[in-house]
Every structure is written in structure tokens, then in C-alpha cells.
Amino acid sequence: MLRRMGSPIHPVTLTPEQVAALNRSLSKMRHDINNSLSLIVATSTLIKLKPSSIDQMTRSLHKQPPKISEALATFIADFEKVLGVTPD
């Protein structure tokens, strides 16, 4: 489960390097989540076209939500670290 993110107590100023690091982290998260969602769509399409593959395809489907959660959690940790915020 994802937890709620805290808010900074003081104004936050980011260096260009920190902004670039957050941008890389955000880009990686988008890439990872889009990959998982693409696999979900492709797998569900294959199940429709070839119902006999449901057992194998279901295993692939079940792997995707944890991957999405992990990508989000990694980005949140990076974001909190750079901004100096703690969870509520």
C-alpha cells in the first residue's frame, strides 16, 4: 500500500541537479508503469484471442500490479528525499 506523502514545513528551493534527478525518476516511473499497463492490455487481448492460454496469461497479469506499486513507491521516496518531506 502507498502511504500519504507529507508536506514541507519550509519553502523548498531545488538545484538544477535536483530537478534533473526528479525528472529522471519521474521518467523512469512513467516508463515502468506504461510497460506494465501495456503488458496488461496485451495479455488481456491474448486471452480473448486464445482462451486456452488463460492460465499462463493470468500469471503475467498478476505480476503487474506489484511492479506498478514498486515504481510509484520508488518515485515517492526520491521525491520525499529531494524535498525533505516525511510521510503524514
C-alpha positions in Angstrom: 0.0 0.0 0.0 1.1 3.5 -0.7 1.2 5.9 2.2 0.2 9.5 2.2 3.0 12.0 1.4 3.8 14.8 3.8 4.2 18.4 3.0 7.4 20.5 3.5 7.4 22.7 6.6 9.5 25.4 5.0 9.9 26.8 1.4 11.9 24.4 -0.7 14.5 25.5 -3.3 15.7 22.9 -5.7 19.0 23.0 -7.6 19.0 22.3 -11.3 20.6 18.9 -10.5 17.8 18.0 -8.1 15.2 19.0 -10.7 17.0 16.8 -13.3 17.2 13.9 -10.8 13.5 14.2 -10.1 12.8 14.4 -13.8 14.8 11.2 -14.4 13.0 9.5 -11.6 9.6 10.6 -13.0 10.6 9.5 -16.5 11.6 6.0 -15.2 8.3 5.7 -13.2 6.3 6.6 -16.3 8.2 4.1 -18.4 7.8 1.3 -15.8 4.1 1.9 -15.4 3.5 2.2 -19.1 5.3 -1.1 -19.6 3.2 -2.8 -17.0 0.0 -1.4 -18.5 1.0 -2.4 -22.0 1.6 -5.9 -20.8 -1.9 -5.9 -19.1 -3.6 -4.8 -22.3 -1.6 -7.3 -24.5 -2.3 -10.1 -22.1 -6.0 -9.5 -21.9 -6.1 -9.3 -25.7 -4.3 -12.6 -26.0 -6.7 -14.2 -23.5 -9.6 -13.1 -25.7 -8.0 -14.4 -28.9 -6.7 -17.6 -27.3 -8.8 -18.6 -24.2 -6.7 -21.7 -23.7 -3.8 -19.6 -22.7 -5.6 -18.1 -19.7 -3.5 -19.9 -17.0 -0.2 -18.7 -18.4 -1.5 -15.2 -19.2 -3.1 -14.9 -15.7 0.4 -15.4 -14.1 1.7 -12.5 -16.2 -1.3 -10.3 -15.2 -0.8 -10.9 -11.5 2.8 -9.7 -11.7 2.0 -6.3 -13.0 0.2 -4.5 -10.0 3.2 -5.1 -7.7 5.5 -3.7 -10.4 3.3 -0.6 -10.7 3.3 -0.1 -6.9 7.0 -0.5 -6.7 7.6 2.1 -9.4 5.3 4.6 -7.6 6.9 3.9 -4.2 10.4 4.4 -5.7 9.4 7.8 -7.1 7.7 8.8 -3.9 10.9 8.0 -1.9 13.0 10.0 -4.4 10.5 12.9 -4.3 10.4 13.0 -0.5 14.2 12.8 -0.2 14.7 15.7 -2.5 12.0 17.9 -1.0 12.9 16.9 2.6 9.3 15.8 3.4 8.2 13.0 5.6 5.0 10.9 5.4 2.0 12.1 7.3 
